[in-house]
Amino acid sequence: MTATTEMIPTLTVRGAVKRFGAVLAIDNVSITANAGEVTALLGDNGAGKSTLIKCISGVHRLDAGSIEIDGLAQPIHSPAGARRAGIETVYQDLALFDNMDATANFYAGRELAGPAWLPRPLQWVRRREMESATQDLLDRLKVVLPSFSAQIGLMSGGQRQAVAVARAAAFARKVVILDEPTAALGLRESRQVLNLVERLRDQGNAVILITHNMEQVVDIANKAVVMRRGRKVGEVVPSEATRKDIVSLIVGA
């Protein structure tokens, strides 16, 4: 791999603009996220963080600007398009099916089926293969569930969050976006989820983390991008900045 190739970010957003009627939600925002790093996306409520990641993940379309993966422009116009580009997102509501187990949640909408020569409606689901792949991934990420066949609705908040993050890890090839993954979790469960985020980073993914927790930013983020009123107002290396400096950027002090 050449030095030039190494310098190309996994994800590049250039001049992103998004309007909702007369409201300018994102105003000319440019960010990058590198493989094997955690990029924290910070800002008060209404700063534009969630709108930006929804544009990256295909929920919204940009009105202007571009999204690149490994230096190549990606026409992301839907969540399916984002997944094809290698981008997986875990939202605050997790989007899990409480009445289904981990395997069914992992493969919801993308079940393994066969044989390939039959039309899709006539193929049968390869349940054992999906269960084996799910168990292998959970073991690799060191995710412990009360029971592999337990319904998601019977699990703790931390276990549910771990399943959602592991599902993203199962299918992400480039970028994993996490929106407040430790919100409403206790200290022990938060640490478990952060350990999982670190494993995603160590596996070579570019991780974007939205959080309001400064301790987590300093603990695991390689860099922090700060947004305010729809604009990017700063970018710092958490290990080289004080929490006061970061908070000052967030609130505009």
KEKE-3310 file (N, C-alpha, C; in steps of 0.2 Angstrom, whole numbers, plus 5000, padded with zeros to 4 digits):
npx = (5004:5003:5010:5001:4989:4987:4983:4971:4955:4943:4930:4923:4915:4910:4907:4893:4876:4860:4843:4827:4814:4813:4823:4840:4848:4860:4875:4886:4896:4910:4918:4930:4933:4943:4950:4951:4950:4941:4929:4923:4907:4902:4891:4878:4860:4851:4861:4864:4870:4863:4856:4866:4872:4861:4860:4872:4869:4859:4846:4841:4843:4857:4856:4866:4884:4895:4897:4910:4918:4933:4939:4931:4917:4901:4884:4873:4857:4848:4844:4847:4856:4867:4871:4875:4886:4894:4891:4885:4873:4869:4855:4848:4836:4838:4831:4827:4819:4808:4802:4809:4824:4842:4848:4838:4836:4848:4848:4837:4827:4838:4839:4848:4846:4841:4839:4850:4845:4832:4817:4816:4805:4802:4813:4821:4824:4840:4843:4851:4864:4864:4862:4874:4884:4880:4883:4896:4901:4896:4904:4917:4917:4915:4903:4891:4876:4860:4854:4856:4845:4836:4822:4824:4817:4817:4830:4843:4846:4859:4863:4854:4859:4871:4868:4863:4874:4883:4876:4878:4891:4892:4889:4894:4906:4915:4911:4905:4892:4887:4874:4873:4876:4877:4867:4856:4861:4869:4884:4892:4886:4888:4902:4904:4898:4906:4918:4915:4914:4927:4933:4927:4933:4947:4946:4947:4937:4930:4924:4911:4905:4892:4890:4886:4894:4909:4919:4919:4923:4936:4941:4940:4940:4949:4949:4939:4925:4916:4900:4889:4874:4871:4883:4901:4912:4924:4938:4946:4960:4956:4965:4974:4968:4959:4945:4937:4941:4934:4921:4919:4920:4908:4898:4900:4908)
npy = (4994:5011:5027:5037:5031:5027:5039:5042:5045:5034:5038:5053:5068:5081:5098:5098:5101:5103:5107:5110:5115:5132:5131:5129:5115:5109:5116:5118:5108:5099:5083:5070:5053:5040:5024:5012:5021:5031:5043:5056:5064:5079:5091:5102:5099:5100:5104:5099:5086:5073:5075:5076:5063:5055:5059:5054:5040:5038:5041:5054:5065:5074:5091:5098:5096:5081:5064:5053:5037:5029:5039:5039:5045:5042:5039:5041:5038:5031:5021:5008:5010:5016:5005:4996:5003:5000:5006:5006:5009:5013:5018:5028:5022:5009:5000:4987:4970:4966:4954:4944:4934:4935:4931:4932:4945:4950:4946:4951:4956:4953:4939:4923:4912:4899:4886:4895:4894:4894:4905:4919:4919:4906:4900:4892:4897:4898:4894:4887:4891:4905:4906:4900:4909:4921:4917:4915:4928:4935:4929:4933:4946:4946:4947:4944:4935:4932:4921:4912:4910:4919:4931:4947:4957:4953:4955:4965:4983:4985:4973:4973:4984:4980:4969:4977:4985:4974:4969:4979:4978:4966:4968:4979:4986:4996:5008:5012:5019:5027:5032:5040:5028:5024:5030:5031:5020:5010:5012:5000:4993:5003:5003:4991:4992:5002:4995:4986:4996:4999:4987:4987:4997:4992:4982:4988:4996:5012:5022:5032:5042:5048:5057:5064:5063:5068:5061:5049:5053:5058:5046:5036:5042:5046:5058:5073:5080:5096:5102:5116:5124:5119:5120:5116:5119:5117:5106:5094:5085:5074:5069:5079:5090:5100:5096:5108:5116:5108:5109:5123:5125:5118:5125:5138:5147)
npz = (5000:4996:5002:4998:4996:5009:5015:5011:5017:5024:5024:5017:5019:5009:5009:5014:5013:5019:5019:5027:5021:5025:5035:5038:5040:5039:5036:5024:5028:5031:5034:5039:5041:5047:5043:5056:5067:5079:5077:5085:5085:5090:5099:5104:5107:5092:5084:5072:5071:5070:5059:5049:5050:5046:5033:5028:5030:5022:5024:5023:5009:5003:4999:4993:4990:4993:4996:5000:4998:5002:4994:4982:4975:4981:4976:4987:4990:4998:5013:5009:4999:5006:5014:5004:5000:5011:5024:5040:5052:5069:5077:5090:5094:5091:5083:5084:5084:5096:5098:5093:5091:5093:5081:5071:5071:5067:5053:5048:5034:5026:5024:5023:5010:5000:4987:4975:4962:4962:4962:4972:4981:4983:4989:5003:5020:5027:5041:5051:5046:5047:5061:5065:5060:5066:5080:5079:5077:5088:5098:5093:5095:5109:5115:5127:5129:5138:5134:5119:5111:5116:5117:5110:5117:5131:5135:5144:5144:5140:5134:5123:5116:5113:5104:5094:5090:5087:5076:5066:5065:5059:5046:5041:5030:5029:5036:5053:5061:5076:5086:5100:5109:5122:5129:5142:5149:5162:5172:5171:5160:5150:5149:5143:5131:5125:5125:5115:5104:5103:5099:5086:5080:5081:5072:5060:5055:5051:5063:5068:5081:5090:5104:5121:5131:5139:5145:5138:5126:5127:5131:5121:5108:5093:5086:5087:5081:5081:5080:5078:5077:5064:5058:5055:5068:5073:5076:5085:5093:5106:5116:5116:5120:5132:5142:5145:5134:5123:5127:5127:5113:5109:5115:5111:5118)
capx = (5000:5007:5008:4996:4983:4985:4981:4964:4950:4938:4924:4924:4909:4912:4902:4886:4871:4853:4838:4821:4810:4817:4828:4846:4850:4867:4878:4893:4900:4915:4922:4933:4934:4948:4949:4954:4949:4935:4928:4917:4903:4899:4887:4871:4854:4850:4868:4865:4873:4859:4854:4872:4873:4855:4862:4877:4866:4854:4839:4840:4847:4860:4854:4872:4889:4896:4900:4915:4921:4939:4941:4927:4910:4895:4878:4869:4850:4843:4848:4850:4862:4872:4873:4879:4893:4898:4890:4880:4871:4865:4852:4846:4830:4841:4828:4827:4812:4808:4799:4814:4830:4848:4849:4832:4837:4854:4847:4830:4827:4843:4840:4851:4841:4843:4845:4850:4842:4825:4815:4817:4799:4802:4819:4820:4829:4846:4843:4857:4870:4863:4864:4882:4887:4878:4886:4904:4902:4896:4910:4923:4916:4914:4896:4888:4869:4858:4853:4857:4838:4831:4820:4827:4813:4819:4837:4844:4848:4866:4863:4851:4863:4877:4866:4862:4881:4886:4873:4881:4898:4892:4888:4898:4913:4919:4910:4900:4889:4883:4871:4872:4875:4877:4862:4851:4864:4873:4891:4895:4884:4891:4909:4904:4897:4912:4923:4913:4916:4934:4934:4925:4939:4953:4945:4949:4932:4930:4918:4908:4902:4889:4889:4887:4899:4915:4924:4920:4926:4943:4944:4941:4940:4955:4948:4932:4922:4911:4895:4885:4869:4872:4890:4906:4915:4930:4940:4952:4962:4954:4970:4978:4964:4956:4937:4935:4941:4929:4914:4919:4918:4901:4893:4902:4911)
capy = (5000:5017:5032:5041:5027:5027:5045:5043:5043:5029:5042:5060:5072:5088:5104:5095:5106:5100:5111:5108:5121:5138:5129:5126:5111:5108:5122:5118:5104:5094:5079:5064:5047:5036:5017:5011:5027:5033:5050:5059:5070:5083:5097:5102:5097:5105:5106:5096:5080:5068:5076:5074:5055:5053:5060:5049:5034:5038:5043:5060:5066:5081:5096:5100:5092:5074:5058:5048:5031:5028:5043:5038:5048:5038:5042:5038:5041:5027:5017:5002:5012:5017:4998:4994:5007:4998:5010:5003:5014:5011:5024:5028:5018:5003:4997:4979:4967:4963:4947:4940:4933:4939:4929:4935:4953:4951:4945:4954:4959:4950:4932:4919:4908:4895:4886:4901:4894:4895:4911:4921:4917:4898:4898:4891:4901:4894:4896:4885:4895:4911:4905:4899:4916:4926:4915:4917:4936:4937:4926:4937:4953:4945:4949:4938:4936:4927:4915:4914:4910:4923:4936:4954:4961:4950:4957:4971:4988:4985:4968:4975:4989:4976:4966:4982:4986:4968:4968:4984:4976:4960:4969:4985:4984:5002:5014:5011:5026:5025:5038:5039:5021:5022:5033:5027:5014:5011:5012:4994:4992:5008:5001:4985:4994:5005:4990:4984:5001:4999:4982:4989:5001:4988:4978:4992:5001:5019:5023:5039:5041:5054:5056:5070:5061:5070:5056:5044:5056:5058:5039:5031:5045:5048:5065:5075:5086:5099:5106:5121:5128:5117:5121:5113:5125:5115:5099:5093:5078:5074:5068:5085:5096:5099:5096:5114:5118:5105:5112:5129:5124:5116:5131:5144:5152)
capz = (5000:4995:5006:4995:4997:5016:5017:5009:5022:5022:5023:5016:5017:5007:5008:5014:5014:5020:5021:5028:5020:5026:5040:5035:5045:5038:5032:5021:5033:5028:5039:5037:5046:5044:5045:5063:5071:5081:5076:5089:5083:5096:5098:5108:5103:5086:5081:5065:5071:5068:5052:5045:5050:5042:5026:5027:5030:5016:5027:5019:5003:5003:4994:4990:4993:4991:5001:4996:5002:5000:4989:4977:4976:4982:4976:4992:4990:5002:5017:5005:4995:5011:5016:4998:5001:5017:5029:5044:5057:5074:5079:5097:5095:5090:5077:5085:5084:5103:5099:5089:5094:5090:5074:5067:5071:5063:5046:5046:5028:5022:5026:5019:5007:4994:4982:4971:4955:4963:4963:4979:4986:4983:4992:5010:5024:5029:5048:5054:5043:5050:5068:5066:5058:5072:5086:5078:5077:5095:5101:5091:5098:5116:5117:5131:5130:5143:5130:5112:5108:5120:5113:5112:5122:5137:5137:5147:5139:5137:5129:5117:5113:5111:5098:5088:5087:5083:5069:5062:5064:5055:5039:5039:5027:5029:5041:5057:5064:5082:5088:5107:5110:5129:5132:5147:5151:5168:5171:5168:5153:5145:5148:5139:5124:5123:5123:5108:5100:5102:5094:5079:5078:5080:5066:5054:5053:5053:5068:5070:5088:5093:5111:5125:5137:5137:5147:5133:5120:5129:5132:5115:5102:5090:5085:5089:5076:5084:5076:5081:5073:5058:5055:5059:5071:5076:5076:5090:5096:5113:5120:5116:5122:5139:5142:5144:5127:5119:5129:5124:5106:5109:5117:5108:5122)
cpx = (5004:5005:5002:4989:4981:4982:4974:4959:4945:4931:4925:4917:4912:4907:4895:4882:4864:4848:4831:4816:4815:4823:4834:4849:4857:4870:4885:4898:4904:4918:4925:4933:4938:4947:4954:4954:4942:4934:4922:4914:4900:4895:4880:4866:4852:4856:4868:4868:4869:4857:4860:4873:4867:4857:4867:4874:4860:4847:4837:4845:4850:4857:4860:4878:4890:4898:4904:4917:4927:4941:4936:4920:4905:4889:4873:4862:4845:4847:4851:4856:4868:4875:4877:4886:4897:4897:4884:4879:4867:4862:4850:4840:4832:4838:4828:4820:4812:4806:4803:4820:4836:4849:4844:4833:4843:4852:4840:4831:4833:4845:4844:4846:4844:4838:4844:4846:4834:4823:4815:4811:4799:4808:4817:4826:4834:4847:4849:4863:4870:4865:4871:4886:4886:4882:4894:4905:4901:4902:4916:4923:4915:4908:4893:4880:4866:4856:4853:4850:4833:4829:4823:4824:4815:4826:4837:4846:4854:4867:4860:4855:4869:4875:4865:4869:4884:4883:4876:4888:4898:4892:4892:4905:4918:4918:4904:4898:4885:4881:4869:4871:4875:4872:4857:4854:4868:4880:4894:4893:4887:4898:4909:4903:4903:4918:4922:4915:4923:4936:4932:4931:4945:4952:4946:4943:4933:4923:4917:4904:4899:4888:4890:4892:4906:4921:4925:4924:4934:4946:4945:4942:4947:4955:4940:4930:4916:4907:4891:4881:4870:4879:4895:4911:4922:4932:4946:4954:4961:4960:4975:4974:4961:4948:4934:4935:4936:4923:4914:4917:4910:4896:4894:4905:4917)
cpy = (5006:5022:5036:5037:5027:5033:5047:5041:5038:5033:5049:5063:5079:5093:5102:5101:5102:5105:5107:5114:5127:5136:5126:5122:5109:5113:5121:5114:5099:5090:5073:5059:5042:5029:5016:5016:5028:5041:5052:5065:5073:5089:5096:5100:5102:5107:5104:5089:5074:5069:5074:5066:5052:5054:5055:5042:5033:5039:5049:5061:5073:5085:5099:5096:5085:5070:5054:5042:5029:5032:5043:5041:5042:5041:5039:5041:5037:5024:5011:5004:5013:5010:4995:4997:5005:5002:5007:5008:5011:5017:5023:5023:5011:4999:4989:4977:4964:4956:4942:4939:4936:4937:4932:4942:4954:4951:4947:4958:4957:4943:4928:4913:4904:4889:4892:4900:4894:4902:4913:4918:4910:4896:4897:4895:4896:4896:4894:4889:4902:4911:4904:4906:4921:4924:4917:4924:4938:4935:4931:4944:4952:4948:4943:4940:4931:4921:4916:4914:4915:4929:4943:4958:4959:4952:4964:4977:4987:4979:4969:4980:4985:4972:4971:4984:4980:4967:4973:4981:4970:4962:4975:4983:4990:5007:5011:5017:5024:5031:5037:5032:5019:5026:5029:5021:5015:5011:5006:4992:4997:5006:4995:4987:4998:5001:4987:4989:5000:4993:4983:4993:4997:4984:4982:4996:5008:5020:5030:5038:5048:5053:5063:5069:5063:5065:5050:5046:5056:5050:5035:5035:5047:5056:5067:5081:5089:5103:5111:5125:5126:5117:5118:5119:5123:5107:5098:5086:5078:5073:5074:5091:5095:5099:5103:5117:5115:5108:5119:5130:5123:5122:5137:5150:5155)
cpz = (5000:5000:5004:4997:5005:5018:5015:5014:5020:5020:5023:5015:5015:5006:5009:5016:5014:5022:5022:5027:5021:5032:5036:5041:5045:5034:5030:5026:5029:5034:5035:5042:5043:5047:5052:5067:5073:5081:5080:5086:5088:5094:5102:5103:5098:5083:5074:5065:5068:5061:5047:5045:5046:5035:5024:5026:5025:5018:5023:5014:5004:4998:4990:4994:4991:4997:4997:5001:4998:4994:4983:4979:4976:4981:4981:4993:4995:5007:5014:5002:5000:5013:5010:4998:5007:5023:5033:5050:5063:5077:5087:5099:5094:5084:5078:5085:5091:5103:5095:5092:5090:5082:5069:5066:5066:5055:5044:5039:5023:5024:5021:5017:5001:4992:4977:4964:4956:4964:4970:4984:4987:4987:5000:5014:5027:5037:5052:5052:5047:5057:5069:5065:5064:5078:5085:5079:5084:5099:5100:5095:5106:5119:5121:5132:5135:5140:5123:5108:5111:5115:5115:5117:5130:5140:5141:5142:5136:5133:5123:5113:5110:5104:5092:5085:5084:5076:5064:5060:5059:5047:5036:5036:5027:5035:5046:5061:5070:5085:5096:5110:5118:5133:5136:5150:5158:5167:5168:5161:5148:5144:5143:5132:5121:5121:5116:5103:5098:5098:5087:5076:5076:5074:5060:5051:5055:5057:5069:5076:5090:5100:5115:5131:5135:5140:5142:5127:5121:5129:5126:5108:5099:5088:5086:5084:5080:5080:5081:5076:5065:5054:5059:5061:5074:5075:5080:5091:5103:5118:5121:5118:5129:5137:5141:5137:5122:5121:5127:5117:5105:5110:5114:5112:5120)
residu = (MET:THR:ALA:THR:THR:GLU:MET:ILE:PRO:THR:LEU:THR:VAL:ARG:GLY:ALA:VAL:LYS:ARG:PHE:GLY:ALA:VAL:LEU:ALA:ILE:ASP:ASN:VAL:SER:ILE:THR:ALA:ASN:ALA:GLY:GLU:VAL:THR:ALA:LEU:LEU:GLY:ASP:ASN:GLY:ALA:GLY:LYS:SER:THR:LEU:ILE:LYS:CYS:ILE:SER:GLY:VAL:HIS:ARG:LEU:ASP:ALA:GLY:SER:ILE:GLU:ILE:ASP:GLY:LEU:ALA:GLN:PRO:ILE:HIS:SER:PRO:ALA:GLY:ALA:ARG:ARG:ALA:GLY:ILE:GLU:THR:VAL:TYR:GLN:ASP:LEU:ALA:LEU:PHE:ASP:ASN:MET:ASP:ALA:THR:ALA:ASN:PHE:TYR:ALA:GLY:ARG:GLU:LEU:ALA:GLY:PRO:ALA:TRP:LEU:PRO:ARG:PRO:LEU:GLN:TRP:VAL:ARG:ARG:ARG:GLU:MET:GLU:SER:ALA:THR:GLN:ASP:LEU:LEU:ASP:ARG:LEU:LYS:VAL:VAL:LEU:PRO:SER:PHE:SER:ALA:GLN:ILE:GLY:LEU:MET:SER:GLY:GLY:GLN:ARG:GLN:ALA:VAL:ALA:VAL:ALA:ARG:ALA:ALA:ALA:PHE:ALA:ARG:LYS:VAL:VAL:ILE:LEU:ASP:GLU:PRO:THR:ALA:ALA:LEU:GLY:LEU:ARG:GLU:SER:ARG:GLN:VAL:LEU:ASN:LEU:VAL:GLU:ARG:LEU:ARG:ASP:GLN:GLY:ASN:ALA:VAL:ILE:LEU:ILE:THR:HIS:ASN:MET:GLU:GLN:VAL:VAL:ASP:ILE:ALA:ASN:LYS:ALA:VAL:VAL:MET:ARG:ARG:GLY:ARG:LYS:VAL:GLY:GLU:VAL:VAL:PRO:SER:GLU:ALA:THR:ARG:LYS:ASP:ILE:VAL:SER:LEU:ILE:VAL:GLY:ALA)
# end
